[in-house]
């Protein structure tokens, strides 16, 4: 089985190469069929390998095996966590390709294979990052994933906003990649190794942590936290989501951001968790502090958005904070909860973006106020949007609710309040959109989007007057665009209710990162009650916001927070440096103590 690991990367890359080479000679349906077949085959392979990943699979690409313990080869590690992320990336790519079947404007003549080829390259980069066993090759796949994501974000190159969003995405994430590469260089200078496990052993052999270890830790984690869109590294995410095609948003929020959090978990557990790395207490303090900050800022900014795609992007930021809090707890139970939370969140968030794409292509707008009551005829989409909102709030028995319940119990104390409030606010914001847009609840907004922009030039775009991503505005929503979000929501539900599934996920994660330590993964009375409380709070917030907009309208204290999302790349770079400094300050006490 281990010899099949390279195919997780090779199959989508070869599929992309074929589409680029012969796509100009293929009709569009044929090119899209090839892409779906390649993506589906990769997903099937990932699932087969996942079911046979105990013990973990290790493969040296090209038979460059170590000699006397030394090697310059590429090592791929197929354990439960890595293969699980590769399977998630592949399945979501397949869902995005199915959703976008005949989706965009007709591509330029002779270029029918460009978009599906880019999607396959994106899939290959994500799979490679998930199973990379050495830090440098993880960086290579990290960059492949990033570069393709920039191109996909700015796919509609004729629109200035798309180019600007892609440029912001590219600059900020490229800086994060430079930080990551510099950290890798420091670790190589200290240990002479690039393998994740061997770097950790080399740091332990050197002795206690010192300034170089701290610098490497901060630089590597900065690169990963940029990709995870943790505050204050998050500013690129809403700008990218506002302009990226809907299927691309499904992947950005559904799996790419989660891969950044997965990278933090993987790198700390294999590289920095030993006596020569960063002490557990300092890692916990740093990650929990950033996680709480990320959850709070993401939830507040999510609530005060009217641009639906930006609203969903900020909800991703908020949930990333909850993932980081769970990772920072450093317990098998918290790891299990985060894994289930990630799986449930991927399905829910991709489904919500798919529904937002239907609004955009049906009405030419994703402005919550401008769409007031206009989508009454989309009853099925309304149901999916409402169900997605409640799942986002952690309603049992969805996978998001189970993951949230397990993580809450693991972190305990005041951090449970963070989970409840962040999930309630983000779920409530999506429910508010459901009530206004699909049901026409509440007073009809008086303001016009154009006047709003003139009066509030510091704010983001409203989402009104957007160009549809299809050739013409849809008068009838295609069956694929309706089916995909339904399937994704069903999958998110299955994560929470499928017999034995949660135990399989826990076992795979524990064998990968907890030395086989078993965590308890099941519904508890407390977890169910907290999930119901979050959903009830979300419903109450949405009801008040729709019927009495005044009490929950934007307060003056939130305006400075909104102004930070300025759209200026220089501002975002400055905040990246602030975040790097903050991360170093939080981890510094352990190094000084060593």
QUIRAWO-V485987 format. One record per pair of residues at least 24 apart in sequence whose ideal C-beta (glycine too) atoms are under 6 Angstrom apart, sorted by sequence separation. I is the first residue (numbers start at 1). J is the second residue. D is the distance in whole Angstrom. If there is no record, write none. Layout:
I:J:D / I:J:D
This chain:
53:78:5 / 12:38:6 / 53:79:6 / 122:148:4 / 186:212:6 / 294:320:6 / 295:321:3 / 319:345:6 / 355:381:5 / 53:80:5 / 121:148:5 / 146:173:5 / 294:321:3 / 295:322:5 / 229:257:5 / 49:78:6 / 186:215:6 / 187:216:5 / 228:257:6 / 355:384:6 / 394:423:5 / 12:42:5 / 53:83:5 / 93:123:4 / 118:148:6 / 186:216:4 / 291:321:5 / 355:385:5 / 393:423:5 / 11:42:5 / 393:424:6 / 228:260:3 / 50:83:4 / 118:151:6 / 183:216:5 / 227:260:3 / 228:261:5 / 291:324:3 / 49:83:5 / 118:152:5 / 143:177:6 / 290:324:6 / 291:325:4 / 392:426:6 / 393:427:3 / 392:427:4 / 183:219:3 / 224:260:5 / 352:388:4 / 46:83:6 / 50:87:6 / 89:126:4 / 182:219:5 / 183:220:4 / 287:324:5 / 288:325:5 / 291:328:6 / 351:388:5 / 7:45:6 / 8:46:6 / 89:127:6 / 389:427:5 / 392:430:6 / 224:263:4 / 46:86:5 / 47:87:5 / 179:219:5 / 180:220:6 / 224:264:5 / 288:328:4 / 312:352:6 / 348:388:5 / 46:87:4 / 86:127:4 / 139:180:6 / 287:328:3 / 312:353:6 / 389:430:4 / 139:181:6 / 389:431:4 / 179:222:4 / 180:223:3 / 348:391:5 / 46:90:5 / 86:130:4 / 179:223:5 / 284:328:5 / 348:392:6 / 85:130:4 / 86:131:6 / 389:434:6 / 177:223:6 / 284:330:6 / 43:90:4 / 176:223:4 / 220:267:6 / 309:356:6 / 42:90:5 / 43:91:5 / 82:130:5 / 136:184:6 / 308:356:5 / 386:434:5 / 82:131:4 / 135:184:5 / 385:434:5 / 176:226:3 / 280:330:6 / 1:52:5 / 43:94:5 / 5:57:6 / 348:400:6 / 78:131:6 / 173:226:6 / 5:59:4 / 39:93:5 / 40:94:5 / 77:131:6 / 344:398:6 / 2:57:4 / 6:61:5 / 39:94:4 / 76:131:5 / 217:272:6 / 344:399:3 / 345:400:6 / 1:57:6 / 77:133:4 / 343:399:6 / 344:400:4 / 382:438:4 / 2:59:4 / 76:133:6 / 309:366:5 / 39:97:6 / 75:133:4 / 136:194:5 / 308:366:4 / 75:134:5 / 135:194:6 / 257:316:6 / 340:399:6 / 344:403:6 / 134:194:4 / 230:290:5 / 308:368:6 / 36:97:5 / 134:195:5 / 135:196:6 / 217:278:5 / 306:367:6 / 35:97:5 / 231:293:5 / 261:323:5 / 265:327:5 / 306:368:4 / 340:402:5 / 341:403:3 / 375:437:5 / 74:137:5 / 231:294:4 / 253:316:4 / 257:320:6 / 306:369:6 / 340:403:3 / 341:404:6 / 375:438:5 / 172:236:4 / 230:294:5 / 372:436:5 / 368:433:5 / 231:297:5 / 337:403:5 / 371:437:4 / 169:236:5 / 242:309:6 / 373:440:3 / 168:236:5 / 241:309:5 / 242:310:5 / 368:436:6 / 32:101:6 / 337:406:3 / 338:407:6 / 200:270:5 / 204:274:4 / 206:276:5 / 336:406:6 / 337:407:3 / 5:76:4 / 168:239:5 / 169:240:4 / 200:271:5 / 204:275:5 / 199:271:5 / 204:276:4 / 238:310:5 / 241:313:4 / 372:444:6 / 5:78:5 / 197:270:6 / 203:276:4 / 334:407:6 / 337:410:6 / 372:445:6 / 165:239:5 / 196:270:4 / 200:274:5 / 203:277:5 / 165:240:5 / 196:271:6 / 238:313:4 / 237:313:5 / 334:410:4 / 369:445:4 / 333:410:4 / 8:86:6 / 165:243:4 / 331:410:5 / 370:449:6 / 31:112:4 / 35:116:3 / 162:243:4 / 326:407:4 / 329:410:6 / 31:113:4 / 38:120:6 / 161:243:5 / 329:411:5 / 367:449:6 / 234:317:5 / 28:112:4 / 32:116:6 / 258:342:5 / 31:116:6 / 35:120:6 / 24:110:4 / 26:112:6 / 153:240:5 / 229:317:5 / 23:112:5 / 23:113:2 / 155:245:6 / 230:320:6 / 325:415:6 / 153:244:4 / 229:320:6 / 255:346:6 / 228:320:5 / 254:346:4 / 399:492:5 / 19:113:4 / 370:464:4 / 398:492:5 / 402:496:4 / 254:349:5 / 367:462:5 / 398:493:5 / 401:496:6 / 152:248:4 / 253:349:5 / 254:350:4 / 367:463:4 / 399:495:3 / 19:116:6 / 20:117:5 / 322:419:6 / 366:463:4 / 367:464:4 / 399:496:4 / 19:117:4 / 398:496:5 / 365:464:5 / 397:496:4 / 250:350:4 / 322:422:6 / 397:497:5 / 16:117:4 / 365:466:6 / 384:485:5 / 391:492:6 / 364:466:6 / 387:489:6 / 250:353:5 / 16:120:4 / 249:353:4 / 318:422:5 / 364:468:5 / 442:546:4 / 15:120:5 / 16:121:5 / 441:546:5 / 442:547:6 / 458:563:5 / 460:565:6 / 360:466:6 / 246:353:6 / 361:468:4 / 431:538:6 / 435:542:6 / 12:120:4 / 318:426:5 / 361:469:6 / 361:470:5 / 364:473:6 / 420:530:6 / 424:534:5 / 428:538:4 / 432:542:4 / 12:123:5 / 13:124:4 / 246:357:3 / 315:426:4 / 423:534:5 / 427:538:4 / 431:542:4 / 435:546:4 / 12:124:4 / 362:474:5 / 361:474:5 / 424:537:4 / 428:541:3 / 432:545:5 / 420:534:5 / 424:538:5 / 428:542:5 / 432:546:6 / 9:124:5 / 406:521:6 / 9:127:6 / 311:429:6 / 8:127:4 / 9:128:4 / 358:477:6 / 303:425:5 / 405:527:3 / 408:530:6 / 295:418:6 / 299:422:5 / 358:481:6 / 302:426:5 / 308:433:6 / 292:418:6 / 299:425:4 / 303:429:5 / 405:531:6 / 295:422:4 / 299:426:6 / 302:429:5 / 129:259:6 / 354:484:6 / 355:485:5 / 401:531:4 / 354:485:4 / 396:528:5 / 351:485:4 / 396:531:4 / 395:531:6 / 351:488:4 / 394:531:5 / 350:488:5 / 351:489:5 / 394:534:4 / 395:535:4 / 347:488:4 / 393:534:5 / 393:535:5 / 347:491:5 / 348:492:5 / 347:492:3 / 390:535:5 / 393:538:4 / 100:247:4 / 99:247:5 / 344:492:5 / 96:247:4 / 344:495:5 / 343:495:5 / 96:250:5 / 96:251:6 / 307:462:6 / 306:462:6 / 307:463:4 / 92:251:6 / 92:254:5 / 92:255:5 / 340:505:6 / 89:255:5 / 339:505:5 / 88:255:6 / 336:506:4 / 339:509:5 / 336:509:6 / 335:509:5 / 85:262:5 / 332:510:5 / 335:513:6 / 332:514:4 / 336:519:4 / 332:517:5 / 336:521:5 / 333:519:4 / 332:519:4 / 245:469:6 / 269:513:5 / 304:554:5 / 304:558:6 / 99:354:6 / 88:346:6 / 92:350:6 / 286:583:6 / 289:586:6 / 286:586:4 / 285:586:6 / 286:587:5 / 282:587:5 / 282:590:4 / 278:587:6 / 279:590:4 / 278:590:6 / 235:572:4 / 232:575:4 / 233:576:6 / 232:578:6 / 233:579:5 / 232:579:4 / 222:580:5 / 104:469:6 / 218:583:5 / 105:471:5 / 218:584:4 / 214:591:5 / 101:480:5 / 98:480:6 / 99:481:6 / 209:591:5 / 99:484:4 / 209:594:5 / 98:484:6 / 208:594:4 / 95:484:5 / 171:569:5 / 172:572:5 / 168:569:6 / 84:508:6 / 80:508:2 / 81:509:5 / 80:511:6 / 81:512:4 / 80:512:5 / 79:512:4
